[in-house]
Amino acid sequence: MALPAVIPLRPNGSEDKPAPGAGEALVTGDRLGLTLSGKTILENVDVTVHAGEILTVIGPNGAGKTSLARLLLGLMPPTTGSIARAPGLKVGYVPQRFPVDPSIPINVRRFLTLTVRVSPSAIRSVLQEVGALHLIDRPISVLSGGEFQRVCLARALIGVPRLLVLDEPAQALDYAGELQLYELIGDIRRRRGCGILLISHDLHVVLGASDRVLCINGHVCCEGVPEKVANHPEYARLFGRDAGKAVAVYRHRHDHEHDLSGAVKCGEDCGHKHD
C-alpha cells in the first residue's frame, strides 16, 4: 500500500492549538484512518505534536492509541489521510512492550549501545538524567519494572530526539512509581525542550501531567487542555462521571510541597486552605 501524499504542517492558528509556549509542529496527522483485516481501527483523526509540549492520547482498551502512535512514527502507513513531519526530525520511542530474553547475558551499558555508537560519557550522562546511573553494569534480566522503564527511557533519549514517543511508560508501576516517572518525563521536557507524545490510560495522574489531551475511541472524542477534556461529556461517558476529579486531585497535590509529617509547606500568601 502506497503512503498518502505528505501535506504541509498546519499553522499554530488552527483549531489544534499548541500549549502556551509550545514551538514548531513536529508531526501532524490529518484525517488519519486505519483499516486492518477489514476492521476500522481509526477514522478521521487529526493530531499535531509541537516542540516543548506534552500531548497525551487517552482512550479505552482497543481505542487505537498504539496504532495512532505507530502511524505517526512511520512504522505503518495510514489507510487514509496524510502525515507530515518536520525536516530531519529525530524521534525517540519507548514501545508498550520491549521483550528481552532473560537468558541473554546483557547489561544496561550494552543494552544502550545495541544499535547505536555512543561514547561512554554519553551513556553515563543519559543514565544519570533518568536516575539510573547506578544500574549501568547491572544485567537487564534482574531489573525491576521501574528500573527497566527508566533504562528504556534512557535508550530513547540517547539519540537526542526532538520528539519522544512513550507508549504506556508507567505500566507495571505502582502509584508512587507512576508519579515519579511522570515527574521525570516533565523534567525531560523542560530540560530538552522536546515534544512528547504520551500514550496512557493512567487517568488519575497523566491528565495533570499533560499540556494537551486527545481522547480517542477509534475517532476523536474530545481534545484540549486537561481540565476541558475532563469535563467533556464524551470523557465522562467513556470513563465515568468521577474520572474528571483526577485532574483536580493531581493539580492540588503538585502545586505545593509537604514536609516529612505530611503537613503543607506553604507561605503566608499561598492561597490554599488545608484542613
N, C-alpha and C positions, 0 to 999 in steps of 0.2 A: 504494500500500500504506500503510495507516494505521500510525502509530507505536504500539508497545505501550504499555500504561499505565506511568507512572513509579512506581517503588516507593521507600519510604523508604530513606535511606542506612543501610547496615549498621553496627552499633556496632563499636568497636575490639576488642571481645571476641570477634569472630567468628574463624573459622579463618584468614581472610585477614588476618594480623596486620601492622600497620604496623611500620616500622623504629623502633628506640628513639628517642624524641624527636620522632617524626612527629606532625603535627597532625591537623586535621579531614579527613574524607574529602571530596575534591574531586569525584571522579566515580566511580561504581560501575556496573559491568555485571553483571547477574545472569542466569545461564543463557543467555548470548547464543548465538544461532545465526544463520548467514547462508547462504542458498542463492541462487546466481546461475546462470541458464540451466540449471536442473536439477541443478547440481553443488553439493554441500555444501562450503562453504569453512570454516565454523566450526560447532562443535557443543558446546553446554553449557559455555560458557566463563564463569567468574566472575573478575572483576578489580576491584580498587579502587586508586586512586591517592590518597595522602594528601599534605597540605601538608608541605613540608620533607623529602621523601624522593625518591630516585631509584629508580624501578621500571623495570627493563629487561625487555623482551619479546624473547626469542630463539627461534630455530627455523630449520629448513632452508628453502631456497627453496620458495615455494609453500605455506608453513605457515599463511598467513593473518595475518601480523603487521601488514602495512599495512592490511588490511581491518579488523582489530580497532581500530586507531587511528582509522580513518575512522568507525567506528561510535561510538566514544566521543566524537569531535568533533562528531557530529551531521551529518556530511556524507552519510551514507546510513543508512537505517533497518534495524534488525535484522529478520530473518525471524521469529525467536522470542526471547523474553527481554525484559528491561527495563533501562533506563538511567536513573540519577538523577545530577543534577549539583547542586553547592552553589549556593544562590541568588546570582545576579549574577556567576557565575563568568566571569572573563576568561581567555581562552586565547591563547597564542602558538604558532604552528605553523610548523615548517620541514619541508616535504614532501620526499619522497625525490628528486623531480625538480622543478627550478624553471627551465624553459627560458626563456631570454632571447634575443631576436633580436639578433644582433651588429650588424645594420645600423641598429638604433635608437640614436641618439646620446644615451645617458642615463648620467649619472654616479651615484656612490654616494649623494650627497646627495639627488638627485632620486628615486632608487630607494626610499629610505626614506620618502618622502612621497607615493608614488603614490596611496594610498587613505586616508591619514590626514593630519590637520593638526596638526603639531607645531612647537614653537619651535626656532630654530637651536641654542639651548643644549642642548635635549633630544637633538637629533641628535648633537651633539658628545659629549655625556655617554655615550650608549649605544655610540657607536663606540669611545670610549676604554675603556669597560668590557670590550669584546671584543677590544681590542688592534688596532683598525683605524682609528683616527682619522686616520692618515697617508694613508688611502685616500679621504678624504671627497670630493675633487674628481676622482678617477680614473674614467675610463669603465668601466662594468661589463664591457664586451667584452674588456678587457685583463687582468682579474683572473685570478690563478691559482686552482686548485681550492680551496686552503686559504683564500685571501683571500675568495673568494666565499662559502664556508661561514660565515665569521665575519660577513660583511655580512648574510647571510640570518638569522643568529642575532640580530644587532642589530635587524633588522626585526621579528623575532618578539618582542623584548623591549621595543620602543618603546612599546607599549600598556600596559606594567606588568602583565603577566599573573600570575595566581595559579597557573596550570597551563601548563607548557611541554611541547609535544609535538614530539619530534625523531625523524624517520624516517630512519634511516641517515645521520646527520650527518657521519660520517667517511669516506664513500665518496670514492674518488679521492685519498685522502691516503696518504702513506707512513707507516711505523710511527711515526716521530718526530712527524709531524703529528697522528696519531691520539692519541698520548699527550698532546700539548699541548692538543688540543681537549677531550678528556675531563677534563683537569685544569681547564680553563676552565669547563666545564659544572658541575663540582663547586664551583668558586668562586662561580658564579652562584647555585647553590642555597644556599650558606652565607650569601651577602650578602643575598639577596632572600627567603629562606625559602619559595620557591615549590615546588610539586610538579613533578617532571619525569618524563614518560613517554618512555622512550628505546627506540626500535626499532633493533636492531642484530644483526649476525652476527659482529662482531669479538670473538670469544670470548677471545682472548689478552689483551685489555685491558678490555673492557667489564664482565666479571664482577667484577673487582676494583674497578671504579669505581661499583658499584651497591650500594644498600642491600638491595633485594629483587630477585629474578629470577623471571620467569614464562616457562617453556619450553613452547611450544605446537607442535603439528603437526596443525592442524585442531581439536584439543581440547587441554586442559591435560595435558601430560605430567608435569610436576613444578613445584613452586614453593617459594620460601622464600629464606633468606639465601644468598649466593653459594656458600659452602662446602657447604651442604646440597645445593644443586642440582648442583654439580659432582661430587658423589659419588653422585648418584642413578643407579640402573641405567638408567632411561629416557634420561637425559642421555648416558651412555656409549654407549647403543645408537644414538643419533642422531648423535653427533659423534666417537665413538671413545674408546677407553679412556684415551688420554693427554690428552684435552681438559681434564680436571679439573685438570691441572697448571698451567693458565693462571692460576688464582686464586692459587696459592702463589707463582708467579713474580711476579705483579703486586704482591701484598702485600709480598714481600720487597724488591722494587725501590723501594717507595714508603714504607717505614716508617723510612727513614733517608736521609741525604744523602751525596753523593760529592764529593770535591774535584776539581780540574781534571785530576789524573792518573788519576782513576777510583778512587782509594782511598776507603774508607768513612770519613766524618767521624762519629765515634762517641765518646761519653763513656765513662768507665770502667764505668758500670753499664748500658750499653745492652742487654746480654743477648744480643748476636749473636756468632756465631763466623764469622769471614771468613777463608777460606784464601787 
